[in-house]
Amino acid sequence: MTNKWNRSEIKQRQKYVMERLKTENLSEKEKELLESSLLSYYNMLNMGISKSKYYIKNIVDKISHNKLKLQEENKYDALAHKLLFEQNNYLDEDYLQFLLDLANNIAKNIPEDISFKTINVSNKDLIETSKNFYKSLGDSNIYDKALMILDNPQRLYILNNKIPLMYETSGININDYVFAEAYCLAVKNNNLMDYQALNHEVMHGIDFYSNKKLYSENYYGFHEVPTYMIDYLFIDYLEKQGFDKNEIQKLKEQKDNYLQKLARFTLNEIRIDMLRNKDDLKKDKSLTAQNVKKTLSNESLKQLLEIESGVISFGLYYQFKQNKDIGLSHLKKFMQSNISPNERPNFEKYGLSDEVLLSLSKEIGIYSNNVNYNIETKDTLNNKSR
Ligand SMILES: [Zn+2]
């Protein structure tokens, strides 16, 4: 059986949810569940699944200079914006300054993209490697959830060769809140990165099966914590399995570079948005929270939170390396909990206070150097997590 989402099943569910949405007196929460699923179905049914369909749409877009952007598309853009960005997560100057400090500690100019050696990768290899990895963690809770995706070809879509998607991606995870199902998509490029990409999307699924986090009940922006932690562990696992050392080293560098690039890129974007703001004639254009908050876009904020997520995941990874049980129990607790949108996110209960995160952020980049982690922070991490 090929690994492919079942379009007719998705269409059926879409129909069902559309009908349910017509019901009167839906509670806010019920409505949010339904709308979240509806958005997921729309995304799944319209995402680079049929090559010809994509091209046709694209040509139409080009001829009409986007005027013909389908009404339907606009509707779903608005819905996505409503669900993701109109929740008003707590953000004060203090927290924003902390996020900027983290980004500043990490930001680096990374020159070139890493290119991987082409190898033959079969779907079976990808799935088996990921299965063995999740088994090796030694936690049946996580493993069982991994199998719900890895053993179900209709939940794990493996695309052979890159086809033009809406945007460049190596994978995506889409969740159905109503039917409590995680759908993963991994794009196969025939190199070692394919293994990591698929394994990463499966982890998003495990996270969803641990707790369906509703946008209104959860601080938006920390969904990469479990996946980024698992990326580190997975790369280490591949190394132990004897995969090509050179290629493993590239995965490690890519892992470090990504966060460094994201931090640099995000700070640049924030600066550009500040300079563009003509209403603000103040001369002080330094990147302080007070200056930044006036022009901070949702996208930049989301990226700042992703940077914090990267640092948290690095901390969890090191906890795991020091003490597997503590690392795993923090990871599971993280996946099961909501992060309240009404207060400043605080990860002290995972041994990761702001202070620890700031000191960890200065260490981002050492993973690919294969050096031992600095002992001072390591001790802080261990003491705090007890
Ligand atoms: Zn991800």
Boltz pocket constraint, residues with backbone or C-beta under 6 A from the ligand:
constraints:
  - pocket:
      binder: B
      contacts: [[A, 200], [A, 204], [A, 223], [A, 224], [A, 227]]
      max_distance: 6.0
